[in-house]
């Protein structure tokens, strides 16, 4: 998936009266707008600048420009008081998330302040006027207040913009699904038509016969080049042998399919792959490589979690699909794993390539990349359907633990995390919220951004 910076439109608010009565004020006002734009760029945002807005037509044109640019959010900046009815209609009609930056040029405004400074530092009551109209129009917004230089307010605005970027990626996700979902699994199951209507996700259904047309010849330069890359990425005794070649060919077929169909995520039912299907090995290895490239993934035909992973990866690529498998009651931690898929960038050591038996279908044995998830702060995220129309985003800060000493699971994909509650309380809270058995694990202190992402999507958010 092609990653890009969060894009915001900086919408500056002003009042026409001041330009008519006190035009000499405007140059310094424009300078402050330019300063804020520059500071936001320094924080990794792609900023769309529009002219200072004072009247209804100006706001309408500016918002339309921001929308047409493909911005993830609008950041409002009150350079002075601005009558709210001038901007009300443009803001009420836009679907782009609104982030309100409530700041002023000066840090102090005490008794010894030059009275002329009032003209440059009174925008906060314009913010109040505008926000009241947003509330009355039922428009959700996110507000960050503080001095632009002497607080972290611009960092918080940038974080909100990253949340908006995730929301944009979710609403435009294109998720490939190979075969039907695993029979009987109901928690992640969603109707693709309804998913498109309620969230914006497009599901592209395929099967192994379609994928087979993308299979490269086993002796092709493309296969040889991929095997050579794998020799640098992985360790292990399976490199270059027959099972590795099989998995590389199947993986390249999936990769070509992803590129041709412009997919940001995919999911597959491992039971769909057999010798009669056209693809005789499950492309587990490519799923792991795809996540490392920022492609969303989930197993068993779960397009919902795959889309969630791609949205998170659009900003935070250190994410992986996984499942909570076993409780370690004694050590108050939970074991996570999956059959053959993990983001290989997140393993504690160089991944090992292993050929594994595959008794589940009449298919050849695949190779998978195995290893233990590295320790660190992380966030467990689940998107749970709670009705046909509504979803809950479950978010929990966890600690992935390093293991010292014996690890008898080194030939599998595995890891352990410590939740913020005793694991009995955590598991109870998770299931009471409707949490599914498929989750996304993302590294970093990013829970607040993910919570805002859920809010911007209009989902119920549950923090555990």
Protein Blocks (a to p, Z undefined) as FASTA:
>chain_A
ZZddddddddddddfklmmmmmmlmmmmmmmmmmmmmmmmmnopacddddddfbfklmmm
mmmmmmmnopabdcdddfbdcdfklmmmmmmmpmbdcddddddfblbdcfklcfklmmmm
mmmmmmmmmmmmmmmnopacdddeddfklccklmmmmmmmmmmmmmmmmmmpccddehja
dehiaklpccfklmmmmnopacddddfklmmmmpccfkbmklmmmmmmmmmmpgcjkgop
aklmmmmmmmmmmmmmmmmnopabdcddfklpcfknopacdckklmmmmmmnopacdeeh
iaklmmmmmmmmmmmmcbcddddfbdcfknopaddddfkbccfklpfbdcdddddddfkb
ccddddddeddddeddddddddddfbfkbccdddddddddddehjdfklmbccdddddfb
dfklmmmmmmmnopafbdcddedjfklmmmmmmmmnopacddZZ
